């Protein structure tokens, strides 16, 4: 039966695991509805990417759901427009 080789130290093990930590997600706000989304991805709420509509979100909904969803999207757009953009002074806090 083979014998065990050299045992690795705790520091060697920890050095190897140093890259296993969780990283902060790079979230941005959607230009149309203002919801947080991952960078460089289509917004699942309104279906836009870089300010243009890529996916028709309302297509698969019934008429009643479409009216409700349109109203929600309009309210979200209005809220996103009224919020003032972040400046460097606020971000540094």
The 8 nearest C-alpha neighbors of each residue, nearest first, counted from 0:
[[1, 2, 3, 4, 5, 6, 7, 8],
 [2, 0, 3, 4, 5, 6, 7, 8],
 [1, 3, 4, 0, 5, 6, 7, 8],
 [2, 4, 1, 5, 6, 0, 7, 8],
 [5, 3, 6, 2, 1, 7, 8, 0],
 [6, 4, 7, 3, 8, 2, 11, 1],
 [5, 7, 4, 8, 3, 9, 11, 12],
 [8, 6, 11, 5, 9, 12, 10, 4],
 [9, 7, 11, 10, 12, 6, 13, 5],
 [10, 8, 12, 11, 13, 7, 14, 6],
 [9, 11, 13, 12, 8, 14, 7, 15],
 [10, 12, 14, 8, 9, 13, 7, 15],
 [11, 13, 9, 15, 10, 14, 8, 16],
 [14, 12, 16, 10, 15, 11, 9, 17],
 [15, 13, 11, 17, 16, 12, 10, 18],
 [14, 16, 12, 13, 17, 11, 18, 19],
 [17, 15, 13, 19, 14, 18, 12, 20],
 [16, 18, 14, 15, 19, 13, 20, 12],
 [19, 17, 16, 20, 15, 14, 21, 13],
 [18, 20, 16, 17, 21, 15, 22, 13],
 [21, 19, 18, 22, 17, 16, 23, 15],
 [22, 20, 19, 23, 18, 24, 17, 16],
 [21, 23, 24, 20, 19, 25, 18, 26],
 [24, 22, 25, 21, 26, 20, 37, 27],
 [25, 23, 26, 22, 37, 38, 21, 27],
 [26, 24, 37, 38, 23, 27, 36, 22],
 [27, 25, 37, 36, 24, 38, 35, 28],
 [26, 28, 35, 36, 38, 37, 29, 25],
 [29, 27, 35, 33, 34, 36, 30, 26],
 [28, 30, 33, 34, 31, 32, 35, 36],
 [31, 29, 33, 50, 32, 28, 49, 79],
 [30, 32, 29, 76, 33, 50, 79, 47],
 [31, 33, 76, 75, 29, 34, 79, 30],
 [34, 32, 29, 79, 28, 30, 31, 35],
 [33, 35, 29, 28, 32, 36, 44, 42],
 [36, 34, 28, 27, 26, 29, 33, 37],
 [37, 35, 26, 27, 28, 42, 38, 34],
 [36, 38, 26, 40, 25, 27, 39, 35],
 [37, 39, 40, 26, 27, 25, 36, 41],
 [40, 38, 37, 41, 48, 49, 36, 27],
 [41, 39, 38, 37, 42, 48, 36, 43],
 [40, 42, 48, 47, 46, 43, 39, 53],
 [43, 41, 46, 44, 47, 45, 36, 40],
 [44, 42, 46, 45, 41, 47, 56, 36],
 [43, 45, 42, 46, 56, 32, 34, 72],
 [44, 46, 47, 43, 42, 56, 32, 72],
 [47, 45, 54, 42, 43, 53, 52, 56],
 [48, 46, 52, 51, 53, 42, 41, 45],
 [47, 49, 41, 50, 51, 53, 52, 42],
 [50, 48, 51, 47, 30, 41, 39, 52],
 [49, 51, 48, 47, 30, 31, 52, 29],
 [52, 50, 47, 48, 49, 53, 46, 31],
 [53, 51, 47, 46, 54, 48, 50, 55],
 [52, 54, 47, 46, 51, 48, 55, 41],
 [55, 53, 46, 56, 52, 47, 45, 41],
 [56, 54, 57, 58, 46, 53, 52, 45],
 [55, 57, 58, 54, 46, 45, 59, 44],
 [56, 58, 60, 55, 65, 59, 68, 69],
 [57, 59, 55, 56, 60, 65, 61, 54],
 [58, 60, 57, 61, 56, 55, 65, 64],
 [61, 59, 57, 58, 64, 65, 62, 63],
 [60, 62, 64, 63, 65, 59, 58, 57],
 [63, 61, 65, 64, 66, 60, 67, 57],
 [62, 64, 66, 65, 61, 67, 60, 68],
 [63, 65, 67, 61, 62, 66, 60, 68],
 [66, 64, 62, 68, 63, 67, 57, 60],
 [67, 65, 69, 63, 68, 64, 70, 62],
 [66, 68, 64, 70, 65, 69, 71, 63],
 [67, 69, 71, 65, 70, 66, 64, 72],
 [70, 68, 72, 66, 71, 67, 65, 73],
 [69, 71, 73, 67, 68, 72, 66, 74],
 [72, 70, 68, 74, 69, 73, 75, 67],
 [71, 73, 75, 69, 74, 70, 68, 76],
 [74, 72, 76, 70, 75, 71, 69, 77],
 [75, 73, 77, 71, 72, 76, 78, 70],
 [76, 74, 72, 32, 78, 77, 73, 79],
 [77, 75, 32, 79, 73, 78, 74, 31],
 [78, 76, 74, 80, 75, 79, 73, 81],
 [77, 79, 75, 81, 76, 80, 74, 82],
 [78, 80, 33, 76, 77, 82, 81, 32],
 [81, 79, 77, 78, 82, 76, 83, 33],
 [80, 82, 78, 79, 77, 83, 76, 84],
 [83, 81, 79, 80, 78, 84, 77, 85],
 [82, 84, 81, 85, 80, 79, 86, 78],
 [85, 83, 82, 86, 80, 81, 79, 89],
 [86, 84, 89, 83, 90, 87, 88, 82],
 [85, 87, 88, 89, 90, 84, 91, 83],
 [86, 88, 90, 89, 91, 85, 92, 84],
 [89, 87, 91, 90, 86, 92, 85, 84],
 [90, 88, 92, 91, 87, 86, 85, 84],
 [89, 91, 87, 92, 88, 86, 85, 84],
 [90, 92, 88, 89, 87, 86, 85, 84],
 [91, 90, 89, 88, 87, 86, 85, 84]]
